Amino acid sequence: MTAHATPPQETFDLIVIGSGAGGLSAAVTAAHLGRSVVVLEKEPVMGGTSAWSGGWIFAPRNPVAQRAGIVEDIDAPRQYIKAVTGNYYKEQKVEAFLDAAPKMVAFFEDNTALQFDGGLVIPDTYGHQPGAGMGGRSVIAKPFDARALGASVNILRMPLKETSFKGMTIQSGADLKAFMTMTRSVKSFAYVTRRVLRHFRDLAFHKRGMELRNGAALIGRLMKSAKDAGVDLRVSQSVSGLIFDGGRITGVRLKDGSTLIGKCGVVLACGGYGHDLARRAETFERNDENLTLAVPSATGDGLRLGEAVGAVMDLDLASATAYCPVSHVVWPDGSKGPFPHIIDRGKPGVIGVLSDGKRFCNEGLGYHDYVTSMMDAVDADAPARSWLVCDHRFLRRFGLGVVRPAPVPFGYWVKSGYLKTGKTIAALAKACGIDPSGLETTVAEWNEAARRGEDPAFERGSTAYMRLQGDPEYTPNPNVAPIERGPFYAVEVVPGSFGTFAGLSTDGSARVLDGQGHVIAGLYAAGTDNANVFGGFYPAGGINLGPAMTFGFVAGRHAATQEI
């Protein structure tokens, strides 16, 4: 008689599924509170979509801002969020977020390798709304030398090709400004030269950039913090199901047949469902046209694991996804990817137009708003697309999409068809398939007002948020300049998304709820597996990572206090 081997079993206090900002935040928090923690990542690298992000974290009333003298009552961000979200205001979760966000920042600063710089001059998106902040409500991880990870750097996700320069991450603010002005400033040129030379040295010796910024720095610092706290980081680990025993979640089953016991519970932080085509079809507007920036592994695993034990999706949101305008990029080697148009739309000397050649929105508003306005303006049976139009002066000064500013050459992008061009506005329109007379009229009207620094149609430059996206050298309006120095250029822009807003229904402690609103004991959700706290709106930069980090912290803290 042949004996059957018992599948191996290991025991931890807490199991975290997923290694983005939300999952690692939960893991580090619980470990610092004395719990044994394992992080399971199904890919061979860690970081999820967080590693590809800009890295900004929305955390009102954070200690970084307070040290800089920016002190505000909790009612200000509460009032602002309520004004932006309207009927989708989620009081319990908003209150939990506002209470925990500054504590989260303080916890990581005081106890871990994760240290922050403040977005002290970054205003909220909708400055006209009551309670809007004019700066200080966001933080970003300080630059990180990946050498501190030792061999673990090999499991850190590489930067996104489209948003880095040969794998070098560039941070918004002073770092980006230096790159944008390197041909006009000796100081900037020297700074960029040093950065580029160090980067190419790292490529030669380490096969990757080691001087990390943005989301890469955030994940690198979280991984270092996890290692320092004794967290067990495991890659290429696929979970097949949750273990429900004694009225609570007590562990997970892996696809290799083994089981892991989590005495305090399990945190789902699998990155949402940006690549789950079936669920997208049920929840995404213009799903077939949407190009997601989420990592390919974001296939809804956490949602399915939760639903199998009674969890439900929270779809009471203005939008199921965090929109961003993107352009299709095809590289010389044939690889493809989406480029997110975050900062170029608000610069002086560019406009967004539809196929009729007409503008349809204030291009300087938030990226989420640009896409929703574009979809609203285009008939349902027509492709949702627009074109960002500029002149040669703009292209060389700011770049456009994946096209970098001077002195980086751009000939390939013209030859590939990514960058359309024409000696005249009419010729450009013909190259894009835009109505020539419509575009000529729009550009003429724009130029007439732009020479006075005005935009009577949409009032670009009228808020602090817009002005920050512009160029202070342009007066009287940093967001407005004429388009008149040919040749002229355009890039086609389509709907894209950073990831999903719709996720599992949870309470203010990040505990997953069933269809009756009851807590599923031992089960938590963080990151985009946790339904968006802001009701499917985009009130400020960092509103994806802010809740991810905060509710990861909340989940880890709550789980660590459970009796075992």
N, C-alpha and C positions, 0 to 999 in steps of 0.2 A: 504494500500500500504506500502510495507516494504522498508525503506530507506537503501541504501547500504553505509556502512561506507567508508569514504575516507582513503586510505592507508596512514599511518603516513609518514611525511616528515621532515627531518632535514636539516639545512643549515650550511655548513662550507666554509672556503676559499679554502682549499685543501683537497682532498681525496687521500689516499695512499692505494693501494691494495697489501698486502704482507708485512711481518715483518722481512725479512732478512736484511742484512747490507745495501743494496741499498735502500729499502723502508724506513727503520728507518733513514738513512742519509738524505733522502729527507724531511721526516717529521720534524726532529729536526731543519734542516736548515730553512725551511719555518716558523716554529714556532718562532725561534729566530729573524726572520725578521718581526714579528708582526702578523703573520697569524694564524687563527684558523685551526687546522689540526686534522683529524681523520685517524687512521690506522686500516684497516680491514684485519683480518687474519682468514682464513677459518678453520684452525685447532684450538684445544683448547689450544695450546701453541704457543709462539712466537719464532722467531729466524731463521726459515727455515734451509736450508743447511748451512748457515753461522755459526750457533751455533755449528755445528759438525766439522767445518773446523780447520785447523792449525792456522788461525787467521792472517797470514802475509798479508800485504797490500803493493803492489807495488806502490810507489809514489815518483818518482825521484825528486831530488832537494828539498826535504822536510826540514822543519826547524829543525827537530831533528838532521838530518845529518849535517846541516849547523852549529848548535851549537857545534858539535863535530869536526868542522874544515873540513868537507867534502863539498867543494863548487865546483860546476861544471856548465859550460855553458849549456843552453838548447839544444845546438846542439849535445852534446854527447849522451844523451838518444835518441834523434831524429835519429841520425845516426845509432845507434844500432838497434832500432826498424825497421828502413828501411832496414837494412842489413838482419835481421832475416825474415821479412815478404815478402820481394821481390815483386813479382807482386801483392800480396794481401795488399800492403801498403795502408792504408786508411788515406790520408793526413788530411782532415778536422777534423776527429774525433781524430786522433793522436795529432794534434796541440791543440785541445780543451782539451784533457786529460793532456798533458804536462803542459799547462798553469794553469789548475784548480787543479791538484793533490797537489802541495805544498800549495795552498790556502786552500784546503780542510783540510789538516792536521793542518794548523795554525788556521783555524776557530774553529775546534773542541777543540784544546788545549786551546784556548783563551776564549771560551764561554760555554763549556760543561763539563760534568763528564768524557768524553772520553779523556784520556791521554795516551801517547805513549812512548814506548821504541824503540830504533832504531836498525835495523839490520846492524850495522856498519861494520861487517866483512863478510856479506853475498854477494858473487859476483853474477853477472848475470850468466845464464846457459851456454851461448856460449862465453867464454872468448876470443876466437880467432877472433870474429867479431869486426869490427871497432866500437868504442864508447862504448864497453862493460864496465860496472861498476864493480869495485872490492869491493864495499861495500857502504852502506848508502842509497840505493835506496828503501829500504823497512822499514816499521814500524809495530809494533804490539801493541795491547792494553796492558796497564799495568795490572798486576793481579788485580782482583776485588773481594771484599768481598760482596757476594750476599745479606747479611743482609741489605745492604743499600737500597734494593728494597722493603723492608717490605713485605706485603702480595703479591705484584706483582711477587715475586720470584716463586710463584706457577704456573705462566703462562710462565715461562722461560723453553725452551726445555731442557730436560736432555741430558747429553753428550752421544755420541755414545759408545755403550758397547765395541765394538771391539778396539777402540783407546784410551780408558781410563783404569785406573786400579781401578776396582770396583767403577766406577763413578768419579774417581779423574782425572782431566785433568793435563797433564804433558807437559810443554812447551819445544820446542827445544832450544838448547843452554845450559846454565849453569844448569837449572833445570833438563833437561833430562840427562846431563852428570853425575849429582850427582846420579841419579838412576842407570845409567849404570856402575858406578864405586863404588857402595856402599860396595861391598865385598873386595875392594882393597884400600879404603881410610877411615880413621877414621872420617875425616871431612864430607865426603859424607854420611857415615852411620848415623852420628848424624843428618844431614840435612834431610835425607829421613825418619828417625825415627820420627822426629818432624812433618813432613808433613803428614805421614801416621796416626799418633795418632790424629792430628787435624781433619783429614778427617773422621776417624771412630767416633770421637766425634760428628761431624756434622751429620753423618748418624744416630746416635742414637737420636739426638735432633731435626733434621730437615728433616730426611728421604732423604737427598741428600747432595752432597758436596757443600760447600758454598765458598770455596777458589778457585775462577775460574781463568783459564788461557785459552789461545788460542781463538778460535772463541766464546767460552762460555763467556769469559771476554769481548770480543768486544760487543756481543749482550747485556750482562748485563749492560755495561756502556752506550750503546745507549738507552736502556730502561730507565735507570736512567735519562739520559739527556732528553729524551722525557717527562717523568713525570715532571721533573723540569721546562720544557718549556710549560707545560699545554697541551701536546698532548693527545688526547683521544685514548687510546689503547683498541681495541675491538677484542676479539677472537670469534671463532665459527660463523663467519659472511661470508656467501657465496654470491658472486655477480653473478647475472644472466645476466646483460647487462649494457652497457654504454648509457647515455642519450645524444643525439645529438640534439642541438637546436640553431637556429640562426647562423649556420655555425661553431659551435664549440662544444666540449664536455663540458657538464655542470653538470654532475653528474652520479650516478649509481643507478641501480635497484637491490635490494636484492631479494634473493629467497623467502623470507617471504612476498613479496609484497610491502614492504616499499621502499622509495627512499631517497637518500641523494643528496643534491645539493652541488657541489663544484664550487664556484664562480671563482676561479683561475684555476680550472682544476682537472685532475685526473692523478696520477702516477701509472703505471703498474709495479709491482715488485713482481711477483708471483712465481719466482724461475725456470723459464724455463720449459723444457718438458722431463726431465729425465725419467719420468714414463708414458709418452704418447706413448703407444705402436704403434699406427698407424703412428704418425709423426716420431717416431724413425725409423720405417721400411722404410720410405722414405729418410732418411738422414744419418743414422748411418751405417758405415762400420761394417760388421759382427754383426748386431744388435742383433741377437738371442743369441750371446755369451757374450754380454756386461752386466756387473754387475754395475749398477750405485750406487754411494754413495749419490745421492740426496735424500732428504726426500721424503716419499711416496706421499706427497701432491703436488709434482712438476709435475703436469699433463698437463701443457700447457694452463692453464686458461687464463693467461694474453695475450698469443698469439691469442687465439680464440676471446677474448673480443676486441682486436685491429683489427683483420681481419674483424669482423662484422661491423666495421665502416670505412673500406677501407684501413687499414694498410696492409703491405706486409712483408713477411719474407726476410731477407738478407741472402742468401745462398752462396754468393761470398766469400767463406772461404776455406782455405786449409783443415780444418776439422770441422765438425759440433759439435764435442764434445771434452771436455778436458780429454784426456785419462790418466789413472792411472792403473798400474798392481795391481791386487787384488787376494786374495785367498779366497776360500769358508770356512767359519767358522760355525761349528755346535756346539752349547753350550750343556752342560749336560742336560739342561731343554728342549732341542729340538729346541730352537730358532736358527735362522740362520742369517748370515750377512756377508758382504764382508770386508776383511781387506786390507787397502791400503799399499802397499810396497813402502814407501817413503824413508826411511833412510837405511834399511838393505842392499840393493843391492850394495851400494858403500863401505861397510866395507871390511877390508882386510880378505880374506879367504872364499869368497863365489863367485860362478859363476852362470850364467843363461844358461841353455842348452835346446835344443829341444829334441824330441823323438829319434832322431838319436844320441844323446849324445854330439852334437857339440854346442859350443857357437855361438851366432848369432849377438851380439852387445857388445858395451861398457856398462857394467852394471851400471857404475857410472854416466852416463849421466842422463838427466832429465827423470822423470817418464813418461811423454808424449812420449818421444823418445823411451823408452823401449817397449812400447806397439806398436807403429807404426812399429818399427823394427821387432817385433815378428810377427805381422800380415803380413808384407812383406815377411818374411822368410818362412812362412808356406803356403803350397798349399791351394787354395781357397776351395777345397773339404775336407780338413782335419781340425780338431779342432785347433783353435788358442790357444795354451797353451805351457808353458815352465815350467821348474823346477829350483828353486833356491837350489843349492847344497852346503853343508858345512860339516865341521867335528865337533867333540864334543867340542873341544876348542872354536870354533866360537860360537856354540850354547849357551854355558854357559857364554861367555863373552858379547855377543851382543843380544842373542835371535834371532828368525827367524819368521817373520810374527807375529801372535798372541802369539807365544811362548815367554815368558819373559826370560831374563837372570837370572843367579843364583842370589839369592838362591831360586827363585820361582820354584816349581816342574813342570815337564812337562809330567808326565806319562799319564795323560788323553789324551793329544794330540797325543801320539803314539797309544793308544788304540782306539781312535776315527777314526784313519786313516788320520787325517790332516797332521801329521808329519810322513813321511815315514823314515824308518831307515834300516841300514844293517851294519854288521860287516866289510864288505869289500865294495869297490866301485861297484864291480859286483853284490853283493847281493842287494845293494841299487838300482842299475839300474833295477834289476828284480822286486823289490817291486814297482817301479814307472811305469814299462812298458817302460823303456828306453833301447835302444840297449846297452848291456853291454860292448862290445868291443869298441864301439864309445865313451862311457863315460870314460872307463879306459884310452883310448888314450888321450882324452881331458884333464883329470885330470893330467895325467903324464906330458903332455906338459905344462900345467899351472904351475905345481909344479916346474919344472925345471927352468922356467923363474922367477917364484915368489920368489924363494930362493935368487935371485939377485935383487928383487924388481922391476921386469920388466914385461910388458905385451906387447910383440911385435905384437900380433894379433890385439889389439884394443886400446892400449896405455892408459889403466886406470891410473888415477892419473896425467894426463898431463895438467890439467887445475885447476885453483883456485877453481872453483865450485866443482869439483870432490874431491879435497884434503880436502875441508871443510867437506864433507860427510864421510871421512875416520876416521882413528884413529892416532893421532899424535905420539903415542908411538911406532908405527911401522915405521921403517926407513930402507932403504931410501925412501920408497913409502908408504904413509899412506893408500893406497887403495888396496894393494897387499900383500897377504900372502899365503903360501902353504896350501893345504887341505890334511892332512896326518895323523891326529890323530883320529883314529876311536873310537867308531862307527861313521858312517856317516849318514847325514840326508838330507832330501829334502822336499820342500813344492811346490805343484802345483800352478802355477800362470796363470791367464787368463785375458783377456782384461776387464777393468773396466773404470769408468769415474767419475770425480768429479761433472759433470753437463754438460750443453750444452753451446756451443759457438754460434750456430745459434740462431738468435733472430729477433726482429722487426727492420726494417730499421729506423734509426734515424739520426738526424743531430748533430752538435757539441754542441747544447744546450739541448740534450736529448729529443727533440721533435720528436714524431712519424711521419713518412712520409707515404704518400699513394703511389700507383703504378706509379704515374707520378713524384714522388719526391717532391710533395707539402706537406707542413706542415699540419697536422690535428690539428687545433687550440685547445688548452686546453688538449692535450693528450701527456703524457711523458712516457718514459720507463727507468727503471734502473735495475741493477743486470743482471741476465741472460735472462730477457725479452728484453734487449737491445743487439743487435748483437755485438759480440766480436770486440773490437777496434784493436786487434792485428792480425786480419785476420785468426784466427784459429790456431795460433802458441802459444808456451809456452816459451817466452823469459826469464822468471825469476819466482822465487817463488812469490806468491801473486798476480798473474795477473788475478785472478778471483775477489778477494775482492778489489783490487786497483781500477779498473774501476767501480765496484759496488758502492763503497763509493764515488768516484769522480763524476760519473754521477748522483748519487743520490743527492749529494751536488749541482751539476749544475742544475738539475731539480727543486729542492726545491728553489734555489735562483732565477731562471728564473720565476717560477710560482708565487713567492711572489711579483715580480715586476709588475705583470699584473694589469691593471686597472679593477676595479670591481664596 
